[in-house]
Amino acid sequence: MKNKAVFLDRDGVLNKDKVDYVYTIEEFKIFDGVAKALSLLKKEGFKLIIITNQSGIAKGVYDEKAVYSCFEYLQSETGHFIDDMFFCPHHPDYDMRCECRKPGSAMILEAMSKHNIDASLSFMVGDAQRDITAGNNAGLRSIHVNNGKETAVGAVHTVADLLEAAMYIISHSI
């Protein structure tokens, strides 16, 4: 039997984003309601997987260890509900073009294969057009978190935050 999943962008959905990069625990500010949202989704049987671009690695701003440190901090502060994290360390102007960098869907497709996920039962939650595009291209239902960063087209629904997204997902899951 295939699993259902919610794929989550990191910066702007789980934690406050910055103009530059969020890569230290001191700067990693988790939004209110995130722990509750993750708990509700987990209780509904969803795998929870972070899909995030981390181009600061390619730019030499921080390293992979910083990404994992922030992930462990997020897990410890929100109940260890997240099943996996995939990140793209590339940037086309600094190292290489790739299919994993969103709006590419390679990270989502890799996670779907690894965790035996059925796209038709699954969702992508992101705050940027690249998240919505990546999710849609992988066959997911994409939800836009409108935090004022940017508008997005192609989402099945727009919400204010992850908790609102979780409520929508639970009421619209198959």
C-alpha positions as CSV (number, residue, x, y, z in Angstrom):
1,M,0.0,0.0,0.0
2,K,1.3,3.5,-0.9
3,N,1.7,6.2,1.6
4,K,0.3,9.7,1.6
5,A,2.5,12.7,2.4
6,V,2.7,16.4,2.9
7,F,5.8,18.0,1.4
8,L,6.8,21.2,3.2
9,D,8.9,24.1,2.1
10,R,11.0,25.2,5.0
11,D,11.7,29.0,5.1
12,G,8.5,30.9,5.1
13,V,6.3,27.9,5.9
14,L,7.9,26.3,9.0
15,N,10.1,29.2,10.1
16,K,10.4,32.9,9.5
17,D,12.4,33.7,6.4
18,K,14.9,36.4,6.0
19,V,16.2,38.5,3.2
20,D,19.5,36.6,3.3
21,Y,19.8,33.1,4.8
22,V,18.5,31.3,7.8
23,Y,21.2,28.9,8.9
24,T,21.8,29.2,12.6
25,I,19.6,28.0,15.4
26,E,19.6,31.6,16.8
27,E,18.0,32.8,13.6
28,F,15.6,29.9,13.2
29,K,12.3,31.2,14.5
30,I,9.5,28.6,14.2
31,F,6.1,30.0,13.4
32,D,3.3,29.6,16.0
33,G,1.1,26.7,15.2
34,V,3.7,24.6,13.4
35,A,4.0,21.9,16.1
36,K,0.2,21.6,16.2
37,A,-0.1,21.4,12.4
38,L,2.6,18.7,12.2
39,S,0.9,16.7,15.0
40,L,-2.5,16.9,13.3
41,L,-1.1,15.8,9.9
42,K,0.8,13.0,11.5
43,K,-2.3,11.7,13.3
44,E,-4.1,11.6,9.9
45,G,-1.4,9.3,8.7
46,F,0.7,11.6,6.5
47,K,4.4,11.3,6.0
48,L,5.9,14.8,6.5
49,I,8.9,15.7,4.3
50,I,10.8,18.9,4.0
51,I,11.7,20.0,0.5
52,T,14.0,23.0,0.5
53,N,16.4,24.9,-1.6
54,Q,19.6,25.8,0.3
55,S,21.7,27.7,-2.2
56,G,23.7,29.4,0.6
57,I,25.8,26.2,0.5
58,A,26.8,26.8,-3.1
59,K,27.5,30.4,-2.3
60,G,29.8,29.4,0.6
61,V,27.7,31.2,3.2
62,Y,27.1,28.0,5.2
63,D,27.6,24.3,5.0
64,E,25.4,21.2,5.0
65,K,26.0,20.8,8.8
66,A,24.2,24.1,9.4
67,V,21.1,22.7,7.5
68,Y,21.1,19.6,9.6
69,S,21.5,21.6,12.8
70,C,18.5,23.7,12.0
71,F,16.6,20.5,11.1
72,E,17.4,18.8,14.4
73,Y,16.4,22.0,16.2
74,L,13.1,22.1,14.4
75,Q,12.5,18.5,15.2
76,S,13.3,19.0,18.9
77,E,11.0,22.0,19.2
78,T,8.0,20.5,17.3
79,G,7.8,16.9,18.4
80,H,9.9,15.0,16.0
81,F,7.0,14.6,13.6
82,I,9.0,15.2,10.3
83,D,10.0,12.0,8.6
84,D,12.6,13.2,6.2
85,M,14.3,16.3,4.7
86,F,15.6,16.8,1.2
87,F,17.6,19.9,0.3
88,C,19.2,21.2,-2.9
89,P,22.6,22.8,-2.2
90,H,23.0,24.2,-5.7
91,H,22.7,27.5,-7.4
92,P,23.0,27.9,-11.1
93,D,25.1,31.0,-10.8
94,Y,27.6,29.5,-8.4
95,D,28.0,25.8,-9.1
96,M,25.6,24.0,-11.4
97,R,22.2,23.8,-12.9
98,C,20.2,20.8,-11.5
99,E,16.8,19.2,-11.5
100,C,16.6,19.1,-7.7
101,R,16.5,22.9,-7.2
102,K,12.8,24.0,-7.1
103,P,10.9,24.6,-9.3
104,G,12.4,21.3,-10.4
105,S,10.7,18.3,-8.9
106,A,13.6,15.9,-8.5
107,M,13.7,16.1,-4.7
108,I,10.0,15.4,-4.5
109,L,10.2,12.5,-6.9
110,E,13.2,11.1,-4.9
111,A,11.2,11.3,-1.7
112,M,8.2,9.7,-3.3
113,S,10.3,6.8,-4.4
114,K,12.1,6.4,-1.1
115,H,8.9,6.6,1.0
116,N,6.5,4.8,-1.4
117,I,4.3,7.8,-1.7
118,D,1.1,8.1,-3.9
119,A,1.1,11.6,-5.4
120,S,-2.7,11.6,-5.8
121,L,-3.0,11.3,-2.0
122,S,-0.4,14.0,-1.3
123,F,0.2,17.7,-1.0
124,M,2.9,20.3,-1.3
125,V,2.8,23.4,1.0
126,G,5.0,26.4,0.0
127,D,5.1,30.1,0.1
128,A,6.7,30.7,-3.3
129,Q,5.8,30.0,-6.9
130,R,8.7,27.6,-7.2
131,D,7.1,25.4,-4.5
132,I,3.7,25.4,-6.2
133,T,5.3,24.6,-9.6
134,A,7.5,21.8,-8.2
135,G,4.5,20.2,-6.4
136,N,2.2,20.5,-9.4
137,N,4.8,19.0,-11.7
138,A,5.2,16.0,-9.3
139,G,1.4,15.4,-9.4
140,L,0.7,16.8,-6.0
141,R,-2.1,19.2,-4.9
142,S,-0.2,22.4,-4.0
143,I,-1.2,24.8,-1.3
144,H,0.2,28.4,-1.2
145,V,1.0,30.0,2.2
146,N,0.4,33.6,1.5
147,N,2.8,35.3,4.0
148,G,3.1,38.4,1.8
149,K,6.3,37.2,0.1
150,E,4.8,36.6,-3.3
151,T,1.7,35.5,-5.0
152,A,1.5,32.1,-6.7
153,V,-0.7,30.7,-9.4
154,G,-1.7,27.0,-9.8
155,A,-2.3,26.3,-6.1
156,V,-5.5,24.4,-5.2
157,H,-5.9,26.7,-2.1
158,T,-4.3,29.7,-0.5
159,V,-3.9,29.9,3.3
160,A,-2.3,32.2,5.9
161,D,-0.1,29.6,7.6
162,L,0.7,25.9,8.0
163,L,-2.0,25.3,10.6
164,E,-4.6,26.6,8.2
165,A,-3.0,24.4,5.5
166,A,-3.2,21.3,7.8
167,M,-6.9,21.9,8.4
168,Y,-7.5,22.2,4.6
169,I,-5.5,19.0,3.9
170,I,-7.3,17.0,6.6
171,S,-10.7,18.1,5.2
172,H,-9.7,17.4,1.6
173,S,-7.7,14.2,1.9
174,I,-8.9,11.0,0.3
